[in-house]
Amino acid sequence: MDVIVSASRIIPAIAVPEGAGVTVYRTIGTPMLRDYDPFLLLDHISSHNPDDYIAGFPSHPHRGFSTFTHIIDGHMAHQDNMGNSGELGPGSAQWMKAASGIIHSEMPKQENGLLRGFQLWINLPAANKMDHPEYQEYSAKAFPVVKTADYTLKVLMGCFTDTRAPIIDNITDVTYLDVQVQPGKHFQHRLPVGNNSGLYVFEGSGQLNEQVMPLHSLVVLENDGNSFDFIADKKGARFIVISGKPIHEPIVRYGPFVMNTREQIDQAMQDFQANNFVRDRAWIKRDQ
């Protein structure tokens, strides 16, 4: 029989300026939760006001981790220094394994209207931090959807029961689900034992194991069981579920560089300043 997990910590989102002045709402990567192994950062962008997002994220480097970007509403364009480009529209997602190094930009392809989505930073073990980069991009139609009378669920990364997303992280076994629960209905889910997992409500409200879930907060789930029960309120609810296998290694980070030692951070900075940062061309995969 599954043991029901409880919400051990609730991390409210904090407004943070990023890029050239984009307002993001951060839970992982704040003073309340510096990291949540293997997750390094969770940002939520949600605004109708172009002043909050129009400046975008001009060219910047990454090394030592992977990023996963999920656009719910609006349009963002990706471009990197290896000549790769792509556009993320509503319901699409991108997984980028920066590893040894990528320099890219993420810029809005709209001047007004709602821009909404998430970006998750996923750490890499020491053995994989200097791997060749990889890049995957998929439109909304590429992701499988599970529908029941109680909920609709999109599998964007990893697996849900026997349903597999096109994006699979074989290193940390990350799962990322977008779940919409009907008013007054339940969503029950079994989490992988030993994983660190969380739930972020971004529409409506509900109760998780009889505890009221605040809007725009990350609920860190205790790892003393492997299943939970979410009940939506009378207006329904929508949330993401993230889960990943901890790496259990030292984390040393400096801006867009995440390594295991200070010496490795210094090397990343030297490589970037010497224009020797990107060592390998990314392997690209996208749906047709």
Buried (B, 14 or more C-beta within 10 A) or exposed (E): EBEBBBBEBBBEBEEBEBBEEBBBBBBBBBEBBEBBBBBBBBBBBBBEEBEBBBBBBEEBBBBBBBBBBBBBBBBBBBBBBBEBEBBBEBBBBBBBBBBBBBBBBBBBEBEEEBBBBBBBBBBBBBEBBBBEBBBBBBBBEBBBEBEEEBBBBBBBBBBBEEBEBBBBBEBBBBBBBBBBBBEEBEBEBEBBEEBBBBBBBBBBBBBBBEEEBBBBBBBBBBBEBBBBBBBBBEEBBBBBBBBBBBBEBEBBBEEBBBBBEEEBBEBBBEBBEEEEBBEBBBEBEBEE
